[in-house]
Amino acid sequence: MPRLTVNDHPVEIAMDPQTPLLWGLRDGANLTGTKYGCGVGDCGACTVLVDGAALRACLVTLGECEGRFVTTIEGLSADRSHPMQQAMVAEQAIQCGFCTPGIVIGGAALLARNANPSEAEIREALPNLCRCGVYPRLIAAVQRAGRVMRREETISAAPAPGITPQDAARKVPALAPLKTTSSEPQEQRP
């Protein structure tokens, strides 16, 4: 059974060492933030940090991760305060959200190496596929997160996790809960 450290917790995953890390994380560790997209390393939805490097979790096995440190989107920042997470929200670079965890992880890895990347460096570091096509916003989000990391700017875009919907609505008005005026149940919006 492969032993590795996932999100700062030593774990032993009771799966075959030849199992892709992606499935070890999703099925073995119940960390479903890492998404399955293509299974061949093209889309980037499954990107995680392995010893600080952004890798496609569908291409690396549990056995190859033996003794290594793995960080998933769940472990990047429990309170959503990582500059990449904040910048993605502030730049409205999240649409359906499926590709977002891989992009955030890839951006975080880039910014850890270089807090002032050029647009070309960002494009090279984030070849992720986004079905919604928010690429210009992704570039802007990485650039903004870099400014935050260089202490040139601050962002407070996303409410902290675990707060009530009412408190979230006060912090981010677009999250206002539905209001009911009668005792009849109100139709839910999609």
KOLTOR-770804 format. One line per 4 residues: number of its first residue (from 1); their letters; for each residue x, y, z of N, C-alpha, C. Coordinates in nm, 3 decimals, always signed. Each point is the difference from the previous one (the first is absolute). Example, Ala and Ser with C-alpha at 12.3 -4.5 7.8 and 13.67 -1.06 7.14 Angstrom:
1 = AS = +1.319/-0.569/+0.780/-0.089/+0.119/+0.000/+0.090/+0.120/+0.000 ~ -0.035/+0.105/-0.072/+0.082/+0.119/+0.006/-0.077/+0.109/+0.073
//
This chain:
1 = MPRL = +0.085/-0.118/+0.000/-0.085/+0.118/+0.000/+0.089/+0.124/+0.000 ~ -0.019/+0.087/-0.099/+0.083/+0.120/-0.008/-0.023/+0.095/+0.118 ~ +0.109/+0.051/+0.052/-0.004/+0.099/+0.109/+0.051/+0.132/-0.056 ~ -0.078/+0.103/+0.021/+0.036/+0.133/-0.045/-0.061/+0.101/+0.095
5 = TVND = +0.037/+0.124/-0.015/-0.057/+0.107/+0.081/-0.093/+0.081/-0.089 ~ -0.127/+0.003/+0.037/-0.099/+0.072/-0.079/-0.055/+0.114/+0.084 ~ +0.015/+0.120/-0.049/-0.046/+0.120/+0.070/+0.050/+0.004/+0.143 ~ +0.129/-0.030/+0.016/+0.071/+0.002/+0.128/-0.039/-0.111/+0.096
9 = HPVE = -0.071/-0.102/-0.049/-0.039/-0.115/+0.083/+0.061/-0.127/-0.058 ~ +0.079/-0.073/+0.079/+0.051/-0.128/-0.051/-0.115/-0.098/-0.020 ~ -0.002/-0.062/-0.116/-0.107/-0.096/-0.030/+0.059/-0.126/-0.062 ~ -0.072/-0.108/+0.015/+0.031/-0.125/-0.066/-0.125/-0.036/-0.078
13 = IAMD = +0.011/-0.003/-0.132/-0.117/-0.024/-0.084/-0.003/-0.147/-0.038 ~ -0.108/-0.066/+0.040/-0.015/-0.145/-0.023/-0.044/-0.027/-0.143 ~ +0.088/+0.033/-0.094/-0.027/-0.023/-0.142/+0.128/-0.049/-0.065 ~ -0.012/-0.061/-0.116/+0.115/-0.048/-0.076/+0.094/+0.117/-0.030
17 = PQTP = +0.130/-0.014/+0.020/+0.095/+0.107/-0.029/-0.004/+0.050/-0.145 ~ -0.052/-0.082/-0.093/-0.008/+0.043/-0.140/-0.125/+0.084/-0.029 ~ -0.084/+0.019/+0.102/-0.120/+0.083/-0.015/+0.042/+0.145/-0.021 ~ -0.061/+0.070/-0.096/+0.031/+0.143/-0.015/-0.030/+0.076/+0.129
21 = LLWG = +0.086/+0.095/+0.031/-0.017/+0.084/+0.119/-0.140/+0.061/+0.003 ~ -0.051/+0.038/-0.114/-0.135/+0.059/-0.009/-0.102/-0.086/+0.073 ~ +0.000/-0.130/-0.028/-0.100/-0.089/+0.061/+0.034/-0.028/+0.146 ~ +0.128/+0.000/+0.033/+0.037/-0.014/+0.140/-0.052/+0.116/+0.083
25 = LRDG = +0.006/+0.120/-0.057/-0.051/+0.118/+0.071/-0.152/+0.000/+0.005 ~ -0.064/-0.023/-0.114/-0.146/+0.008/-0.006/-0.067/-0.118/+0.072 ~ +0.042/-0.123/-0.033/-0.067/-0.118/+0.055/+0.061/-0.047/+0.131 ~ +0.132/+0.010/+0.013/+0.065/-0.050/+0.120/+0.001/+0.099/+0.115
29 = ANLT = +0.013/+0.130/-0.031/+0.008/+0.101/+0.105/-0.123/+0.090/+0.005 ~ -0.097/-0.021/-0.089/-0.124/+0.078/-0.007/+0.028/+0.150/-0.017 ~ +0.103/+0.033/-0.076/+0.031/+0.139/-0.032/-0.045/+0.025/-0.144 ~ -0.124/+0.042/-0.015/-0.062/+0.008/-0.132/+0.019/+0.134/-0.070
33 = GTKY = +0.078/+0.091/+0.059/+0.028/+0.126/-0.067/+0.085/-0.019/-0.123 ~ +0.083/-0.103/+0.000/+0.081/-0.033/-0.117/-0.092/-0.071/-0.100 ~ -0.016/+0.058/-0.117/-0.100/-0.049/-0.096/+0.059/-0.092/-0.105 ~ -0.081/-0.095/-0.046/+0.034/-0.083/-0.115/-0.053/+0.072/-0.123
37 = GCGV = +0.090/+0.026/-0.094/-0.042/+0.066/-0.123/+0.017/-0.091/-0.119 ~ +0.126/-0.023/-0.038/+0.027/-0.078/-0.122/+0.070/-0.132/+0.029 ~ +0.072/-0.009/+0.109/+0.072/-0.122/+0.034/+0.131/-0.022/-0.074 ~ +0.038/+0.095/-0.086/+0.125/-0.014/-0.076/+0.093/+0.121/+0.018
41 = GDCG = -0.028/+0.086/+0.096/+0.088/+0.112/+0.030/-0.015/+0.123/-0.087 ~ -0.102/+0.005/-0.084/-0.016/+0.114/-0.089/-0.075/+0.118/+0.061 ~ -0.102/-0.027/+0.082/-0.090/+0.108/+0.042/+0.046/+0.075/+0.124 ~ +0.071/-0.065/+0.091/+0.049/+0.067/+0.120/-0.097/+0.006/+0.115
45 = ACTV = -0.119/-0.056/-0.013/-0.099/+0.005/+0.108/+0.048/-0.071/+0.126 ~ +0.091/-0.095/-0.015/+0.046/-0.081/+0.113/+0.132/+0.049/+0.059 ~ +0.043/+0.121/-0.035/+0.129/+0.049/+0.045/+0.006/+0.012/+0.152 ~ +0.108/-0.054/+0.057/+0.030/+0.010/+0.144/+0.147/+0.037/+0.013
49 = LVDG = +0.040/+0.037/+0.120/+0.141/+0.025/+0.028/+0.061/-0.127/+0.056 ~ +0.110/-0.043/-0.057/+0.076/-0.112/+0.054/+0.140/+0.055/+0.028 ~ +0.031/+0.007/+0.128/+0.126/+0.063/+0.044/+0.014/+0.140/-0.059 ~ -0.111/+0.073/-0.009/+0.000/+0.137/-0.047/-0.012/+0.019/-0.149
53 = AALR = +0.011/-0.107/-0.078/-0.011/+0.010/-0.146/-0.142/-0.036/-0.044 ~ -0.053/+0.076/-0.094/-0.134/-0.028/-0.054/+0.009/-0.120/-0.093 ~ -0.071/-0.108/+0.036/-0.002/-0.121/-0.081/-0.143/-0.043/-0.026 ~ -0.022/-0.068/-0.112/-0.130/-0.056/-0.033/-0.015/-0.130/+0.080
57 = ACLV = -0.097/-0.003/+0.089/-0.021/-0.116/+0.088/-0.044/-0.124/-0.077 ~ -0.047/+0.016/-0.123/-0.039/-0.117/-0.080/+0.121/-0.069/-0.061 ~ +0.116/+0.067/-0.001/+0.119/-0.055/-0.065/+0.103/-0.055/+0.097 ~ -0.015/+0.026/+0.128/+0.095/-0.047/+0.100/-0.070/-0.104/+0.088
61 = TLGE = +0.071/-0.107/+0.035/-0.061/-0.106/+0.080/+0.021/+0.024/+0.149 ~ -0.079/-0.072/+0.078/+0.017/+0.005/+0.145/+0.141/-0.046/+0.038 ~ +0.049/-0.103/-0.067/+0.134/-0.051/+0.028/+0.107/+0.105/-0.027 ~ -0.017/+0.079/-0.105/+0.096/+0.107/-0.031/-0.005/+0.112/+0.104
65 = CEGR = -0.109/+0.008/+0.074/-0.016/+0.104/+0.102/+0.039/-0.048/+0.139 ~ +0.045/-0.124/+0.010/+0.043/-0.056/+0.128/+0.101/+0.095/+0.067 ~ -0.030/+0.040/+0.123/+0.090/+0.085/+0.077/+0.000/+0.146/-0.039 ~ -0.086/+0.040/-0.092/-0.001/+0.137/-0.049/-0.113/+0.080/+0.064
69 = FVTT = +0.006/+0.132/-0.016/-0.101/+0.090/+0.054/-0.093/+0.044/-0.113 ~ -0.128/-0.027/+0.019/-0.102/+0.034/-0.100/-0.092/+0.106/+0.059 ~ -0.027/+0.104/-0.077/-0.096/+0.103/+0.042/-0.109/+0.008/-0.104 ~ -0.124/-0.015/+0.046/-0.117/+0.012/-0.087/-0.063/+0.138/+0.023
73 = IEGL = -0.102/+0.030/-0.075/-0.070/+0.128/+0.017/-0.053/+0.013/+0.143 ~ -0.040/-0.112/+0.061/-0.051/+0.007/+0.138/+0.109/+0.040/+0.098 ~ +0.124/-0.031/-0.031/+0.110/+0.030/+0.091/+0.074/+0.128/-0.031 ~ -0.031/+0.064/-0.113/+0.071/+0.123/-0.037/-0.024/+0.110/+0.102
77 = SADR = -0.125/+0.017/+0.040/-0.035/+0.103/+0.098/-0.140/-0.030/+0.053 ~ -0.006/-0.047/+0.121/-0.130/-0.039/+0.057/-0.097/+0.117/+0.011 ~ +0.053/+0.122/+0.015/-0.089/+0.115/+0.015/-0.016/+0.080/-0.130 ~ +0.043/-0.058/-0.111/-0.012/+0.061/-0.134/+0.078/+0.130/-0.013
81 = SHPM = +0.104/+0.016/+0.079/+0.074/+0.126/+0.000/+0.122/+0.000/-0.092 ~ +0.030/-0.111/-0.066/+0.114/-0.001/-0.091/-0.025/+0.105/-0.109 ~ +0.100/+0.080/-0.034/-0.020/+0.104/-0.101/-0.060/-0.050/-0.130 ~ +0.035/-0.122/-0.043/-0.056/-0.053/-0.125/-0.151/-0.022/+0.015
85 = QQAM = -0.043/-0.053/+0.114/-0.143/-0.021/+0.022/-0.074/+0.133/+0.003 ~ +0.054/+0.096/+0.072/-0.063/+0.131/+0.009/-0.006/+0.069/-0.136 ~ +0.110/-0.006/-0.075/+0.005/+0.067/-0.130/-0.095/-0.064/-0.101 ~ -0.016/-0.131/+0.004/-0.095/-0.065/-0.090/-0.142/+0.053/+0.023
89 = VAEQ = -0.035/+0.021/+0.125/-0.133/+0.054/+0.032/-0.007/+0.146/-0.042 ~ +0.101/+0.079/+0.038/-0.001/+0.143/-0.029/-0.003/+0.030/-0.149 ~ +0.066/-0.082/-0.080/+0.005/+0.021/-0.145/-0.114/-0.071/-0.072 ~ -0.091/-0.060/+0.073/-0.113/-0.074/-0.057/+0.047/-0.103/-0.102
93 = AIQC = +0.106/-0.072/+0.039/+0.060/-0.100/-0.088/-0.055/-0.139/+0.027 ~ -0.110/-0.008/+0.071/-0.061/-0.130/+0.030/-0.137/-0.002/-0.066 ~ -0.022/-0.095/-0.087/-0.131/-0.015/-0.062/-0.064/-0.127/+0.054 ~ +0.013/-0.110/-0.071/-0.061/-0.125/+0.049/+0.078/-0.055/+0.118
97 = GFCT = +0.128/+0.033/+0.011/+0.081/-0.042/+0.114/+0.069/-0.133/-0.014 ~ -0.026/-0.074/-0.106/+0.058/-0.134/-0.012/+0.152/+0.006/-0.014 ~ +0.052/+0.092/-0.078/+0.144/+0.010/-0.022/+0.069/+0.081/+0.108 ~ -0.075/+0.070/+0.082/+0.056/+0.096/+0.096/+0.103/-0.059/+0.095
101 = PGIV = -0.023/-0.115/+0.065/+0.102/-0.050/+0.093/+0.135/-0.021/-0.067 ~ +0.003/-0.056/-0.119/+0.127/-0.023/-0.070/+0.068/+0.130/-0.038 ~ -0.078/+0.098/-0.042/+0.056/+0.130/-0.037/+0.056/+0.070/+0.123 ~ -0.073/-0.003/+0.110/+0.047/+0.065/+0.123/+0.132/-0.064/+0.046
105 = IGGA = +0.005/-0.132/-0.002/+0.122/-0.070/+0.041/+0.116/+0.034/-0.094 ~ -0.025/-0.001/-0.130/+0.105/+0.034/-0.097/+0.048/+0.143/+0.017 ~ -0.093/+0.090/+0.023/+0.036/+0.141/+0.022/+0.079/+0.018/+0.129 ~ -0.039/-0.072/+0.104/+0.071/+0.009/+0.128/+0.144/-0.051/-0.016
109 = ALLA = +0.018/-0.107/-0.076/+0.135/-0.053/-0.023/+0.086/+0.101/-0.076 ~ -0.058/+0.061/-0.102/+0.073/+0.100/-0.077/+0.040/+0.117/+0.089 ~ -0.095/+0.052/+0.078/+0.027/+0.117/+0.083/+0.098/-0.031/+0.114 ~ +0.006/-0.124/+0.043/+0.099/-0.037/+0.101/+0.142/+0.010/-0.058
113 = RNAN = +0.014/-0.023/-0.131/+0.130/+0.010/-0.067/+0.029/+0.142/-0.047 ~ -0.106/+0.070/-0.041/+0.017/+0.131/-0.063/-0.126/+0.082/+0.027 ~ +0.009/+0.095/+0.091/-0.116/+0.081/+0.038/-0.029/+0.112/-0.100 ~ +0.079/+0.009/-0.107/-0.024/+0.102/-0.102/+0.017/-0.060/-0.140
117 = PSEA = -0.083/-0.101/-0.032/+0.016/-0.065/-0.130/-0.056/+0.084/-0.115 ~ +0.060/-0.016/-0.116/-0.050/+0.065/-0.121/-0.124/-0.075/-0.047 ~ -0.072/+0.059/-0.094/-0.117/-0.068/-0.056/+0.042/-0.130/-0.068 ~ +0.112/+0.001/-0.068/+0.049/-0.122/-0.066/+0.032/-0.108/+0.102
121 = EIRE = +0.060/+0.037/+0.113/+0.031/-0.097/+0.104/-0.127/-0.058/+0.062 ~ -0.101/+0.084/+0.014/-0.129/-0.047/+0.054/-0.063/-0.100/-0.097 ~ -0.002/+0.034/-0.127/-0.058/-0.091/-0.101/+0.075/-0.133/-0.003 ~ +0.131/+0.004/+0.014/+0.079/-0.123/-0.001/-0.027/-0.084/+0.125
125 = ALPN = -0.014/+0.065/+0.115/-0.022/-0.071/+0.126/-0.142/-0.051/+0.015 ~ -0.095/+0.062/-0.071/-0.142/-0.038/+0.011/-0.056/-0.039/-0.137 ~ +0.040/-0.115/-0.052/-0.058/-0.044/-0.128/-0.136/-0.067/+0.019 ~ -0.060/+0.020/+0.117/-0.127/-0.065/+0.034/-0.110/+0.035/-0.100
129 = LCRC = -0.089/-0.095/-0.020/-0.117/+0.023/-0.085/-0.115/+0.049/+0.087 ~ -0.061/+0.109/-0.044/-0.115/+0.057/+0.070/-0.117/-0.002/-0.098 ~ -0.099/-0.080/+0.031/-0.114/-0.015/-0.091/-0.078/+0.131/-0.015 ~ +0.009/+0.085/+0.100/-0.075/+0.126/-0.003/+0.077/+0.112/-0.070
133 = GVYP = +0.129/-0.020/-0.026/+0.079/+0.096/-0.076/+0.033/+0.129/+0.071 ~ +0.034/-0.005/+0.128/+0.029/+0.122/+0.075/+0.151/+0.032/+0.000 ~ +0.070/-0.037/-0.104/+0.146/+0.014/-0.003/+0.051/+0.141/+0.029 ~ -0.057/+0.107/-0.058/+0.051/+0.134/+0.034/-0.014/+0.030/+0.150
137 = RLIA = -0.108/-0.047/+0.060/-0.018/+0.022/+0.144/+0.098/-0.083/+0.082 ~ +0.037/-0.118/-0.051/+0.099/-0.082/+0.072/+0.134/+0.070/+0.003 ~ +0.039/+0.059/-0.113/+0.126/+0.075/-0.005/-0.006/+0.115/+0.100 ~ -0.110/+0.075/-0.001/-0.016/+0.113/+0.093/+0.002/-0.047/+0.145
141 = AVQR = -0.060/-0.116/+0.027/-0.002/-0.052/+0.138/+0.140/-0.035/+0.048 ~ +0.081/-0.064/-0.085/+0.137/-0.034/+0.040/+0.081/+0.127/+0.021 ~ -0.016/+0.097/-0.089/+0.072/+0.126/+0.015/-0.040/+0.070/+0.130 ~ -0.129/-0.001/+0.030/-0.048/+0.065/+0.123/+0.050/-0.074/+0.123
145 = AGRV = -0.005/-0.131/-0.003/+0.051/-0.079/+0.113/+0.150/+0.028/+0.020 ~ +0.073/+0.017/-0.108/+0.141/+0.035/+0.009/+0.020/+0.134/+0.070 ~ -0.083/+0.098/-0.034/+0.010/+0.131/+0.066/-0.027/-0.014/+0.150 ~ -0.095/-0.088/+0.035/-0.028/-0.023/+0.142/+0.122/-0.063/+0.066
149 = MRRE = +0.059/-0.098/-0.064/+0.117/-0.067/+0.057/+0.120/+0.095/+0.013 ~ +0.007/+0.099/-0.089/+0.107/+0.100/+0.007/-0.037/+0.114/+0.096 ~ -0.118/-0.010/+0.062/-0.051/+0.099/+0.096/-0.025/+0.137/-0.064 ~ -0.041/-0.001/-0.125/-0.035/+0.122/-0.071/-0.150/+0.023/+0.003
153 = ETIS = -0.076/-0.098/+0.042/-0.146/+0.006/-0.004/-0.056/-0.098/+0.102 ~ -0.121/+0.025/+0.044/-0.070/-0.097/+0.086/-0.134/-0.034/-0.064 ~ -0.051/-0.117/+0.033/-0.130/-0.045/-0.052/-0.075/-0.061/+0.117 ~ -0.127/+0.027/+0.005/-0.089/-0.070/+0.092/-0.125/-0.031/-0.079
157 = AAPA = +0.007/-0.105/-0.082/-0.106/-0.028/-0.096/-0.098/-0.107/+0.044 ~ +0.046/-0.100/+0.070/-0.088/-0.112/+0.034/-0.025/-0.005/+0.150 ~ -0.124/-0.026/+0.040/-0.026/-0.012/+0.143/+0.066/-0.126/+0.055 ~ +0.035/+0.005/+0.126/+0.062/-0.115/+0.064/-0.097/-0.117/+0.001
161 = PGIT = +0.051/-0.125/-0.005/-0.090/-0.116/+0.002/-0.067/-0.014/+0.135 ~ -0.114/-0.063/+0.000/-0.069/-0.029/+0.125/-0.083/+0.112/+0.056 ~ -0.019/+0.109/-0.076/-0.085/+0.106/+0.052/-0.143/-0.021/-0.049 ~ -0.094/+0.061/+0.069/-0.140/-0.017/-0.036/-0.030/+0.071/-0.133
165 = PQDA = -0.102/-0.042/-0.071/-0.036/+0.070/-0.124/-0.030/+0.148/+0.023 ~ -0.058/+0.033/+0.115/-0.029/+0.140/+0.029/+0.129/+0.082/+0.014 ~ +0.099/-0.056/+0.071/+0.127/+0.070/+0.014/+0.072/+0.009/-0.134 ~ -0.008/-0.105/-0.080/+0.062/+0.002/-0.132/-0.065/+0.107/-0.087
169 = ARKV = -0.132/+0.015/+0.008/-0.071/+0.099/-0.079/+0.039/+0.142/+0.039 ~ +0.030/+0.020/+0.128/+0.044/+0.133/+0.044/+0.139/+0.030/-0.057 ~ +0.085/-0.101/-0.010/+0.136/+0.020/-0.051/+0.003/+0.003/-0.153 ~ -0.083/-0.082/-0.064/-0.006/-0.008/-0.146/-0.148/+0.006/-0.039
173 = PALA = -0.051/+0.121/-0.031/-0.144/+0.016/-0.025/-0.058/-0.093/-0.106 ~ +0.078/-0.045/-0.096/-0.053/-0.089/-0.103/-0.040/-0.136/+0.057 ~ +0.042/-0.031/+0.122/-0.033/-0.128/+0.061/-0.126/+0.009/+0.087 ~ -0.078/+0.104/-0.015/-0.118/+0.019/+0.084/-0.096/-0.118/-0.012
177 = PLKT = -0.046/-0.054/+0.113/-0.095/-0.112/-0.005/-0.135/+0.046/-0.053 ~ -0.078/-0.094/-0.054/-0.133/+0.030/-0.048/-0.088/+0.046/+0.116 ~ -0.085/+0.099/-0.027/-0.093/+0.049/+0.102/-0.138/-0.057/-0.029 ~ -0.069/-0.040/+0.104/-0.137/-0.048/-0.018/-0.093/+0.100/+0.065
181 = TSSE = -0.114/+0.026/-0.066/-0.097/+0.095/+0.053/-0.126/-0.070/+0.050 ~ -0.011/-0.127/-0.028/-0.118/-0.073/+0.046/+0.046/-0.132/+0.061 ~ -0.094/-0.076/+0.051/+0.033/-0.127/+0.060/+0.017/-0.110/-0.105 ~ -0.032/+0.032/-0.128/+0.016/-0.099/-0.106/+0.148/-0.012/-0.035
185 = PQEQ = +0.044/-0.123/-0.028/+0.139/-0.016/-0.040/+0.029/+0.074/-0.129 ~ +0.117/+0.062/-0.007/+0.038/+0.077/-0.119/+0.076/-0.090/-0.096 ~ -0.025/+0.022/-0.129/+0.070/-0.078/-0.102/+0.149/+0.029/+0.006 ~ +0.081/-0.104/-0.006/+0.146/+0.016/+0.004/+0.051/+0.044/-0.134
189 = RP = +0.095/+0.095/+0.003/+0.066/+0.044/-0.122/+0.115/-0.093/-0.029 ~ +0.033/-0.023/-0.128/+0.113/-0.088/-0.034/+0.131/+0.062/+0.039
//
